[in-house]
Amino acid sequence: ARWLRGELRLKITRLAPASNDASFRRYFRAWRADGATRVVMDAPPDKEDTAPFLKVAALLGGCGVHVPRIEAVDAARGFVLLEDLGASSYLARLNGGGDPQALYADALQALQDIALQGLTAARELPPYDRAALEREMALMPEWFCERHLHLALDAADRGVLAATFELLTREALAQPVVFVHRDYHSRNLMWLPERNPGILDFQDALAGPLTYDLVSLLKDCYIDWPRARVERWVADYRERLAAHGAPVGADPPQFLRWFDLIGLQRHIKVLGIFARLWWRDGKRGYLADLPRTLQYVRDAAARYGELSAFAAWLERRVLPAFG
């Protein structure tokens, strides 16, 4: 409040929490005397670095998509004053009866713009490399299996996991590389009457697999859709990329395989993250989304013969413990 009123000389009449976050960042909505609103990020400098957010915001803005305009920054204190993209997330809109076809058409168009217009920008991002992929998947046995489900993993269990993680890593690294938001889903997309959607929470972007953001959107941990509808969206997206000369694999089945297998990598990671948010950080809300996330893992594992050992392991070891 002192920063806004004293140093930026804004006539702020009210300041209130705007949203929760899975990190140490906090967001506040600020009302000016004229009724206009802004959002303020508070990112404690000892725990969060604002530099990646500022850099990625500029890179995404260059792709022509709608990210919040940055109006002021105090990097030393971790404060950023942002355009307010409103309070109507895609998730709230969909849960309220919004038309998924129209909403996803806009989200897929923005994703296409990022993939096609962001090829140069992606070179300025760290790579989504083997180390990052493996580090993410390692969260599942540690936090979901051992901590949350109280499973004692033996050598056979770890052998199945190691073989599965190696397969998923190889498959991820074989995909064409694009600008990857990494959390492109219904809680981070804001519905707007113009230049929809507004895109949030992009600071962890990497240069990585072509279908990663697509699976974040269409196999969302917070809302799910029938497989047939998902496959239609995937096929349409592939056709649109191909029409612009982008590499999309040998045929539609290969693209769908990329989509499913990077989705499996992502959801294995998310099982670990959601469990860690509860056991380490005391954030219980994400536990409600574990069943959907685990179902995505089971479904993907059951679709590909190379994953039969992992699929059997899930049914034998994980499902009974999950209850």
C-alpha positions in Angstrom: 0.0 0.0 0.0 2.9 2.4 0.8 4.5 1.5 -2.5 1.3 2.2 -4.5 0.2 5.3 -2.7 3.5 6.8 -1.7 6.0 6.0 -4.3 3.8 5.5 -7.4 1.4 8.2 -6.2 -1.7 6.2 -7.2 -5.0 7.1 -5.6 -5.8 3.6 -4.2 -9.1 3.3 -2.3 -9.0 -0.5 -1.6 -6.5 -3.3 -1.7 -7.7 -7.0 -1.4 -6.3 -10.5 -2.1 -6.9 -11.4 -5.7 -6.0 -15.1 -6.0 -4.1 -18.0 -4.4 -1.0 -19.4 -5.9 0.9 -22.7 -5.5 4.1 -20.7 -5.0 5.2 -18.1 -2.5 3.8 -15.3 -4.7 0.7 -13.4 -3.6 -1.6 -11.3 -5.8 -3.7 -8.3 -4.7 -6.3 -6.3 -6.6 -6.0 -2.6 -6.2 -9.0 -0.2 -6.8 -8.3 3.4 -7.9 -10.5 6.3 -7.0 -11.9 6.3 -10.6 -12.9 2.6 -10.2 -10.2 1.2 -12.4 -8.4 -1.8 -11.1 -4.8 -3.1 -11.2 -3.2 -6.3 -9.9 -0.1 -6.2 -7.7 2.3 -9.2 -7.5 4.1 -9.6 -4.2 7.0 -12.1 -4.8 9.3 -12.2 -1.7 12.8 -11.8 -3.2 14.3 -14.4 -0.9 11.9 -17.0 -2.3 10.8 -15.8 -5.7 12.6 -14.0 -8.5 10.6 -11.6 -10.6 13.1 -11.5 -13.5 11.8 -14.7 -15.3 8.2 -13.3 -15.1 9.2 -10.0 -16.6 11.3 -11.7 -19.3 8.7 -14.2 -20.3 5.9 -11.6 -20.3 7.9 -9.6 -22.9 8.6 -12.7 -25.0 4.9 -13.8 -25.0 3.8 -10.3 -25.7 5.9 -10.4 -28.8 4.0 -13.5 -29.9 0.8 -11.4 -30.0 -1.0 -13.1 -27.2 -2.6 -11.3 -24.3 -0.5 -11.3 -21.2 -0.8 -8.6 -18.5 0.8 -5.3 -19.3 3.5 -4.4 -16.8 3.1 -0.9 -15.4 5.7 -0.7 -12.6 8.4 -2.9 -11.0 10.3 -2.8 -7.7 12.6 -5.8 -8.1 14.3 -5.2 -4.8 11.0 -5.8 -2.9 9.5 -8.2 -5.4 6.6 -5.9 -6.3 5.1 -5.7 -9.8 2.1 -3.6 -10.9 0.1 -5.3 -13.6 -2.9 -4.9 -15.9 -5.9 -6.6 -14.3 -7.1 -9.4 -16.6 -10.3 -9.8 -14.5 -11.6 -12.5 -12.2 -13.3 -14.8 -14.6 -11.0 -17.8 -15.2 -11.7 -20.4 -17.9 -12.4 -22.8 -15.1 -15.1 -20.6 -13.5 -16.6 -19.9 -16.9 -16.7 -23.6 -17.9 -18.2 -24.6 -14.5 -20.8 -21.8 -14.9 -22.0 -23.3 -18.2 -19.7 -21.4 -20.7 -19.4 -22.8 -24.2 -16.3 -25.0 -24.2 -16.1 -24.9 -28.0 -15.8 -21.2 -28.2 -13.5 -20.9 -25.2 -11.2 -23.6 -26.4 -11.1 -22.2 -29.9 -9.6 -19.0 -28.5 -7.2 -20.9 -26.2 -6.0 -23.1 -29.1 -5.6 -20.1 -31.4 -3.4 -18.4 -28.7 -1.4 -21.6 -28.3 -0.9 -21.8 -32.1 0.3 -18.2 -32.0 2.8 -19.0 -29.3 4.0 -22.1 -31.1 4.5 -20.4 -34.5 5.4 -16.9 -33.5 7.5 -17.9 -30.5 10.2 -20.0 -32.2 12.8 -17.2 -32.0 11.7 -16.3 -28.4 12.0 -20.0 -27.4 15.8 -19.7 -28.0 15.9 -17.3 -25.1 14.4 -19.9 -22.7 16.2 -22.6 -20.7 15.7 -26.1 -22.3 13.2 -28.6 -21.1 16.0 -31.1 -20.9 16.5 -34.6 -19.6 17.4 -33.3 -16.1 14.3 -31.2 -15.8 12.0 -34.1 -17.1 13.5 -36.6 -14.7 13.5 -34.2 -11.7 9.8 -33.6 -12.2 8.9 -37.3 -12.4 10.9 -38.1 -9.3 8.4 -36.1 -7.3 5.8 -38.9 -7.8 7.6 -41.8 -6.0 8.8 -39.5 -3.2 5.7 -37.4 -2.4 2.8 -39.3 -3.8 3.8 -42.9 -3.4 5.9 -42.8 -0.2 4.6 -39.8 1.6 1.0 -39.6 0.6 0.1 -43.3 0.1 2.7 -44.7 2.6 4.0 -47.2 0.1 7.4 -48.8 0.7 8.9 -49.0 -2.7 11.1 -52.0 -3.3 13.7 -52.6 -6.0 11.1 -54.1 -8.3 8.9 -51.0 -7.9 11.8 -48.7 -8.6 12.8 -50.7 -11.6 9.4 -50.3 -13.2 9.4 -46.6 -12.5 12.9 -46.1 -13.9 12.1 -47.9 -17.1 8.9 -45.9 -17.5 10.6 -42.5 -16.8 13.3 -43.3 -19.3 10.8 -44.1 -22.0 8.9 -40.9 -21.3 12.0 -38.8 -21.3 13.2 -40.2 -24.6 9.8 -39.6 -26.1 9.6 -36.0 -24.8 13.1 -35.1 -26.2 12.1 -36.5 -29.6 9.4 -33.9 -30.1 9.9 -30.7 -32.0 10.9 -27.9 -29.7 8.6 -24.8 -29.1 8.0 -22.2 -26.5 6.3 -24.0 -23.6 4.3 -22.1 -21.0 4.2 -25.2 -18.8 0.9 -24.4 -17.0 -1.5 -23.6 -19.8 -4.7 -24.6 -18.2 -8.2 -23.4 -17.1 -7.0 -21.7 -14.0 -4.3 -19.7 -15.8 -6.5 -18.6 -18.7 -8.8 -15.6 -18.1 -11.9 -15.0 -20.1 -12.0 -11.5 -21.6 -14.5 -9.9 -24.0 -11.6 -8.8 -26.2 -8.3 -10.4 -26.9 -9.4 -13.6 -25.2 -7.8 -15.4 -23.4 -5.7 -13.5 -20.9 -2.7 -15.7 -20.0 -1.2 -15.9 -16.5 1.5 -17.8 -14.6 4.0 -18.2 -17.4 7.2 -17.4 -15.5 8.5 -21.0 -15.6 8.4 -21.2 -19.4 11.0 -23.5 -21.1 11.9 -24.5 -24.7 10.4 -28.0 -24.9 8.0 -30.5 -26.4 5.5 -29.3 -29.1 2.4 -31.0 -27.4 3.2 -30.1 -23.8 0.9 -27.0 -23.5 -1.7 -28.7 -25.6 -2.0 -31.6 -23.1 -2.0 -29.1 -20.2 -5.1 -27.5 -21.8 -7.0 -30.6 -23.0 -6.1 -33.0 -20.2 -6.5 -30.3 -17.5 -6.0 -31.4 -13.9 -9.0 -29.2 -12.9 -11.6 -30.2 -15.5 -11.9 -33.1 -17.9 -13.5 -33.8 -21.3 -14.6 -37.0 -23.1 -11.7 -38.6 -25.0 -13.5 -38.3 -28.4 -13.8 -34.5 -27.9 -10.1 -34.3 -26.8 -9.0 -36.2 -29.9 -11.0 -33.9 -32.2 -9.3 -30.9 -30.6 -5.9 -32.5 -31.0 -6.5 -33.4 -34.6 -7.7 -29.9 -35.4 -4.7 -28.3 -33.7 -2.3 -30.6 -35.7 -4.0 -29.6 -39.0 -3.7 -25.9 -38.2 0.0 -26.2 -37.3 0.7 -28.3 -40.4 -1.1 -25.7 -42.6 1.6 -23.2 -41.5 4.5 -25.6 -42.2 5.2 -26.5 -38.6 6.7 -30.0 -37.9 3.8 -32.2 -36.6 5.1 -35.7 -37.0 4.7 -38.3 -39.6 0.9 -38.7 -39.2 -2.0 -38.0 -36.8 -1.3 -41.2 -34.7 2.3 -40.1 -34.0 1.1 -36.6 -32.9 -1.6 -38.2 -30.6 1.1 -40.5 -29.2 3.3 -37.4 -28.5 0.3 -35.8 -26.8 -0.5 -38.8 -24.6 3.0 -39.6 -23.6 4.0 -36.0 -22.6 0.7 -35.9 -20.8 1.7 -39.0 -18.8 5.0 -37.3 -17.9 3.1 -34.2 -16.8 0.6 -36.0 -14.8 3.2 -38.2 -13.0 4.8 -34.9 -12.0 1.6 -33.3 -10.9 0.7 -36.3 -8.6 4.0 -35.5 -6.8 3.4 -31.7 -6.8 -0.2 -31.9 -5.5 0.9 -34.3 -2.7 3.9 -32.1 -1.8 1.7 -29.0 -1.7 -0.3 -30.7 1.1 2.5 -32.5 3.0 5.2 -29.8 2.8 3.2 -26.6 2.3 -0.1 -27.3 4.1 -2.2 -26.6 0.9 -5.0 -29.1 1.1 -7.1 -27.8 -1.9 -5.1 -29.7 -4.5 -5.9 -33.1 -2.9 -9.4 -32.9 -4.5 -7.7 -33.0 -7.9 -5.6 -36.1 -7.3 -8.3 -38.6 -8.5 -8.7 -36.9 -11.9 -4.9 -36.6 -12.3 -4.4 -40.3 -11.4 -7.1 -41.3 -13.9 -5.2 -39.5 -16.6 -2.1 -41.5 -15.7 -4.0 -44.8 -15.7 -5.7 -44.0 -19.0 -2.5 -43.0 -20.9 -0.6 -46.0 -19.5 -3.3 -48.4 -20.7 -3.1 -47.1 -24.3 0.4 -48.1 -25.2 2.0 -51.5 -25.0 5.4 -50.3 -24.0 3.7 -49.1 -20.8 2.1 -52.4 -19.9 4.4 -53.0 -16.9 3.7 -49.5 -15.5 0.0 -49.9 -16.1 0.0 -53.2 -14.2 2.1 -51.7 -11.4 -0.4 -48.9 -11.0 -3.3 -51.3 -10.7 -1.4 -53.6 -8.3 0.4 -51.1 -6.1 -1.0 -47.6 -6.4 -4.8 -48.1 -6.8 -5.3 -50.2 -3.6 -3.3 -47.7 -1.6 -5.2 -44.7 -3.1 -8.5 -46.3 -2.2 
